[in-house]
Amino acid sequence: MPKIKFLPHKKLLPKGGSFFGEKGESILDVALRNNINIEHACEKSCSCSTCHCIIKKGFSSLSIMEEKEEDILDKAWGLTEKSRLSCQAKLGKCNITVKIPLYTANHN
């Protein structure tokens, strides 16, 4: 069972936290189940970039990024080479570390 370590976020999770998820479960689903209210304006349909996150460790353990996710990520604020949409990134076998950006496309 992989563990997700969420780095501290000023508003959503000031002290950070670690939570377990199931292989194949999205980062967003694990976050929401643990009361980390990451914005997801499109309700997980891969149509916005509000659930953008940055994978600090374990990026290669996640599911492969589809072309649609790549296109949507181009609209994300603070995009990096290790960015993913938390609604689309599915857990693999390894633990990961996630940074939730302070701002989203909807809240600058």
Secondary structure, DSSP 8 states (H G I E B T S, - for coil): --EEEE--BTTTBTT-EEEE--TT-BHHHHHHHTT-----TTTTSS--STTEEEEEE-GGGS----HHHHHHHTT-TT--TTEEETTT-B--SS-EEEE--S--SS--
